Amino acid sequence: DGLRVADTRMYEDKLTRRASPDAQSRDVLLRALQERYPELQSHLEVVGVLAGRVGEAMGLSGDVLATIRRAGELHDIGKVAVPDSILRKPGDLDEEEWEFMRRHALVGSRILAAAPSLAEVARMVRFHHERWNGQGYPSGLRGSAIPLGARIVAVCDAYHAMTAGNRPYREPIPHDGAIAELRRCAGT
């Protein structure tokens, strides 16, 4: 009976405790994106969880791990600046539409950089579409010049994009197929 009382009090404390300014900033940004694109909420949550798990598997912890998890949750915040007609287009994007899509990493990093406590998250978001071979965007960074957290978010984002069933332009790929594709593309 005492355990149940302690558990109830702990739960009530969690509900009434004020979130940190950092968590509040994240929550406001996620709410704004959710209001515009409710279908992204699940994707952002999953990428955040996956990024955290990958970071843990790599031996990361503490603030570094929390920052990577947060970057996973916020990596698409810049999509608030992408027109609906592009974001929800069921077919292939043309070059002009791709230009809008490519801007989301820069826009997201600028939005996040407005909160000093999210500066490192902003950096990871900015570079989460860079590629090991230098063929990514927005800066064409290559190899270890890409922040580790951005690389982790990129892999988790790609994995979830392949396996999720909510993409208008293709069917989901099974877990094993997505892992095989990630391995095939490693180094690029």
C-alpha positions as a Markdown table, in Angstrom:
| # | Residue | x | y | z |
|---|---|---|---|---|
| 1 | Asp | 0.0 | 0.0 | 0.0 |
| 2 | Gly | 2.9 | 2.4 | 0.8 |
| 3 | Leu | 4.4 | 1.7 | -2.6 |
| 4 | Arg | 1.2 | 2.6 | -4.3 |
| 5 | Val | 1.0 | 5.9 | -2.4 |
| 6 | Ala | 4.6 | 6.7 | -3.2 |
| 7 | Asp | 4.0 | 5.9 | -6.9 |
| 8 | Thr | 0.9 | 8.1 | -7.0 |
| 9 | Arg | 2.8 | 11.0 | -5.4 |
| 10 | Met | 5.7 | 10.6 | -7.8 |
| 11 | Tyr | 3.3 | 10.6 | -10.8 |
| 12 | Glu | 1.5 | 13.7 | -9.4 |
| 13 | Asp | 4.8 | 15.4 | -8.9 |
| 14 | Lys | 5.8 | 14.7 | -12.5 |
| 15 | Leu | 2.6 | 16.2 | -13.7 |
| 16 | Thr | 2.9 | 19.4 | -11.6 |
| 17 | Arg | 6.7 | 19.9 | -12.0 |
| 18 | Arg | 7.6 | 22.7 | -14.3 |
| 19 | Ala | 9.5 | 21.6 | -17.4 |
| 20 | Ser | 12.9 | 23.1 | -18.1 |
| 21 | Pro | 13.0 | 26.1 | -20.4 |
| 22 | Asp | 14.8 | 23.8 | -22.9 |
| 23 | Ala | 11.9 | 21.3 | -22.8 |
| 24 | Gln | 9.3 | 24.1 | -23.0 |
| 25 | Ser | 11.0 | 25.5 | -26.1 |
| 26 | Arg | 11.1 | 22.0 | -27.7 |
| 27 | Asp | 7.4 | 21.4 | -26.8 |
| 28 | Val | 6.3 | 24.8 | -28.3 |
| 29 | Leu | 8.1 | 24.1 | -31.5 |
| 30 | Leu | 6.8 | 20.6 | -31.8 |
| 31 | Arg | 3.2 | 21.9 | -31.1 |
| 32 | Ala | 3.6 | 24.5 | -33.9 |
| 33 | Leu | 4.7 | 21.8 | -36.4 |
| 34 | Gln | 2.0 | 19.4 | -35.2 |
| 35 | Glu | -0.7 | 22.0 | -35.7 |
| 36 | Arg | 0.4 | 22.5 | -39.3 |
| 37 | Tyr | 1.3 | 18.9 | -40.1 |
| 38 | Pro | -0.2 | 16.5 | -37.6 |
| 39 | Glu | 1.1 | 13.5 | -39.6 |
| 40 | Leu | 4.7 | 14.4 | -38.8 |
| 41 | Gln | 4.2 | 14.0 | -35.1 |
| 42 | Ser | 4.7 | 10.3 | -35.1 |
| 43 | His | 7.8 | 10.5 | -37.4 |
| 44 | Leu | 9.4 | 13.1 | -35.2 |
| 45 | Glu | 8.8 | 11.0 | -32.1 |
| 46 | Val | 10.1 | 7.8 | -33.7 |
| 47 | Val | 13.3 | 9.5 | -35.0 |
| 48 | Gly | 13.9 | 11.0 | -31.6 |
| 49 | Val | 13.6 | 7.7 | -29.9 |
| 50 | Leu | 15.7 | 5.9 | -32.5 |
| 51 | Ala | 18.4 | 8.6 | -32.3 |
| 52 | Gly | 18.5 | 8.1 | -28.6 |
| 53 | Arg | 18.8 | 4.4 | -28.9 |
| 54 | Val | 21.6 | 4.6 | -31.4 |
| 55 | Gly | 23.4 | 7.1 | -29.3 |
| 56 | Glu | 23.1 | 4.8 | -26.3 |
| 57 | Ala | 24.4 | 1.9 | -28.3 |
| 58 | Met | 27.4 | 4.0 | -29.2 |
| 59 | Gly | 28.1 | 4.7 | -25.6 |
| 60 | Leu | 26.9 | 8.3 | -25.5 |
| 61 | Ser | 25.1 | 9.6 | -22.4 |
| 62 | Gly | 24.1 | 12.7 | -20.5 |
| 63 | Asp | 23.7 | 16.0 | -22.3 |
| 64 | Val | 25.2 | 14.7 | -25.5 |
| 65 | Leu | 22.6 | 12.0 | -25.7 |
| 66 | Ala | 19.8 | 14.3 | -24.7 |
| 67 | Thr | 20.8 | 16.8 | -27.4 |
| 68 | Ile | 20.9 | 14.1 | -30.1 |
| 69 | Arg | 17.5 | 12.8 | -29.0 |
| 70 | Arg | 16.1 | 16.4 | -29.2 |
| 71 | Ala | 17.7 | 16.9 | -32.7 |
| 72 | Gly | 15.8 | 13.8 | -33.8 |
| 73 | Glu | 12.6 | 15.2 | -32.4 |
| 74 | Leu | 13.1 | 18.6 | -34.1 |
| 75 | His | 14.9 | 17.7 | -37.3 |
| 76 | Asp | 12.0 | 18.6 | -39.5 |
| 77 | Ile | 10.9 | 21.8 | -37.8 |
| 78 | Gly | 11.9 | 23.8 | -40.9 |
| 79 | Lys | 9.1 | 22.1 | -42.8 |
| 80 | Val | 6.8 | 24.8 | -41.5 |
| 81 | Ala | 8.3 | 26.9 | -44.3 |
| 82 | Val | 7.6 | 24.3 | -47.0 |
| 83 | Pro | 4.3 | 24.9 | -49.0 |
| 84 | Asp | 1.6 | 22.3 | -48.4 |
| 85 | Ser | 1.5 | 21.5 | -52.1 |
| 86 | Ile | 5.1 | 20.3 | -52.0 |
| 87 | Leu | 5.1 | 18.6 | -48.6 |
| 88 | Arg | 1.9 | 16.6 | -49.4 |
| 89 | Lys | 2.6 | 15.9 | -53.1 |
| 90 | Pro | 2.0 | 12.3 | -53.9 |
| 91 | Gly | 4.4 | 12.1 | -56.8 |
| 92 | Asp | 8.0 | 13.1 | -57.6 |
| 93 | Leu | 9.1 | 16.6 | -56.9 |
| 94 | Asp | 10.5 | 18.8 | -59.6 |
| 95 | Glu | 13.7 | 20.7 | -59.2 |
| 96 | Glu | 12.0 | 23.9 | -57.9 |
| 97 | Glu | 10.1 | 21.9 | -55.4 |
| 98 | Trp | 13.2 | 20.1 | -54.2 |
| 99 | Glu | 14.8 | 23.5 | -53.6 |
| 100 | Phe | 12.0 | 24.3 | -51.2 |
| 101 | Met | 12.5 | 21.0 | -49.5 |
| 102 | Arg | 16.2 | 21.4 | -49.2 |
| 103 | Arg | 15.7 | 24.7 | -47.4 |
| 104 | His | 14.0 | 23.0 | -44.4 |
| 105 | Ala | 17.3 | 22.1 | -42.8 |
| 106 | Leu | 18.5 | 25.8 | -42.9 |
| 107 | Val | 15.2 | 27.2 | -41.8 |
| 108 | Gly | 14.9 | 24.7 | -39.0 |
| 109 | Ser | 18.4 | 25.6 | -37.7 |
| 110 | Arg | 17.6 | 29.3 | -37.8 |
| 111 | Ile | 14.3 | 28.7 | -35.9 |
| 112 | Leu | 16.1 | 26.6 | -33.2 |
| 113 | Ala | 19.1 | 28.9 | -32.9 |
| 114 | Ala | 16.7 | 31.6 | -31.7 |
| 115 | Ala | 16.7 | 29.7 | -28.4 |
| 116 | Pro | 20.3 | 29.7 | -27.0 |
| 117 | Ser | 19.7 | 26.5 | -25.1 |
| 118 | Leu | 19.0 | 24.7 | -28.5 |
| 119 | Ala | 22.2 | 26.0 | -30.3 |
| 120 | Glu | 23.7 | 22.5 | -30.6 |
| 121 | Val | 20.4 | 21.0 | -31.6 |
| 122 | Ala | 20.2 | 23.7 | -34.3 |
| 123 | Arg | 23.7 | 22.7 | -35.6 |
| 124 | Met | 22.6 | 19.0 | -35.8 |
| 125 | Val | 19.4 | 20.0 | -37.6 |
| 126 | Arg | 21.3 | 22.2 | -40.1 |
| 127 | Phe | 23.5 | 19.3 | -41.1 |
| 128 | His | 21.2 | 16.3 | -40.9 |
| 129 | His | 21.0 | 16.1 | -44.7 |
| 130 | Glu | 24.8 | 16.2 | -45.3 |
| 131 | Arg | 26.3 | 13.0 | -46.7 |
| 132 | Trp | 29.5 | 11.2 | -45.9 |
| 133 | Asn | 30.6 | 11.5 | -49.5 |
| 134 | Gly | 30.0 | 15.3 | -49.6 |
| 135 | Gln | 26.9 | 15.1 | -51.8 |
| 136 | Gly | 24.4 | 16.3 | -49.2 |
| 137 | Tyr | 23.1 | 19.7 | -48.4 |
| 138 | Pro | 23.1 | 22.6 | -47.3 |
| 139 | Ser | 26.9 | 22.9 | -47.1 |
| 140 | Gly | 28.3 | 19.8 | -48.8 |
| 141 | Leu | 30.1 | 18.7 | -45.7 |
| 142 | Arg | 31.8 | 15.3 | -45.8 |
| 143 | Gly | 33.0 | 12.6 | -43.5 |
| 144 | Ser | 33.7 | 13.5 | -39.9 |
| 145 | Ala | 33.1 | 17.2 | -40.6 |
| 146 | Ile | 29.5 | 16.3 | -40.2 |
| 147 | Pro | 28.5 | 16.5 | -36.5 |
| 148 | Leu | 28.0 | 13.0 | -35.1 |
| 149 | Gly | 24.5 | 13.8 | -33.9 |
| 150 | Ala | 23.5 | 15.0 | -37.4 |
| 151 | Arg | 24.8 | 11.7 | -38.8 |
| 152 | Ile | 22.8 | 9.7 | -36.2 |
| 153 | Val | 19.7 | 11.7 | -37.0 |
| 154 | Ala | 20.2 | 11.2 | -40.7 |
| 155 | Val | 20.4 | 7.4 | -40.4 |
| 156 | Cys | 17.4 | 7.3 | -38.1 |
| 157 | Asp | 15.4 | 9.6 | -40.4 |
| 158 | Ala | 16.2 | 7.5 | -43.4 |
| 159 | Tyr | 15.3 | 4.2 | -41.6 |
| 160 | His | 12.0 | 5.5 | -40.5 |
| 161 | Ala | 11.2 | 7.1 | -43.9 |
| 162 | Met | 11.8 | 3.6 | -45.4 |
| 163 | Thr | 9.8 | 1.6 | -42.9 |
| 164 | Ala | 6.9 | 4.0 | -42.1 |
| 165 | Gly | 3.6 | 3.3 | -43.7 |
| 166 | Asn | 2.5 | 7.0 | -44.0 |
| 167 | Arg | 4.4 | 8.0 | -47.1 |
| 168 | Pro | 2.2 | 9.1 | -50.0 |
| 169 | Tyr | 4.8 | 8.2 | -52.6 |
| 170 | Arg | 5.7 | 4.6 | -51.8 |
| 171 | Glu | 4.9 | 1.5 | -49.7 |
| 172 | Pro | 6.9 | 0.8 | -46.5 |
| 173 | Ile | 10.0 | -1.4 | -46.7 |
| 174 | Pro | 10.4 | -4.2 | -44.0 |
| 175 | His | 13.0 | -3.8 | -41.3 |
| 176 | Asp | 15.5 | -6.2 | -42.9 |
| 177 | Gly | 15.2 | -4.4 | -46.2 |
| 178 | Ala | 15.7 | -1.0 | -44.6 |
| 179 | Ile | 18.8 | -2.2 | -42.8 |
| 180 | Ala | 20.2 | -3.7 | -46.0 |
| 181 | Glu | 19.6 | -0.4 | -47.8 |
| 182 | Leu | 21.4 | 1.5 | -45.0 |
| 183 | Arg | 24.3 | -0.9 | -45.3 |
| 184 | Arg | 24.4 | -0.6 | -49.1 |
| 185 | Cys | 24.5 | 3.2 | -48.9 |
| 186 | Ala | 27.1 | 3.4 | -46.1 |
| 187 | Gly | 29.9 | 5.6 | -47.1 |
| 188 | Thr | 27.9 | 7.7 | -49.4 |
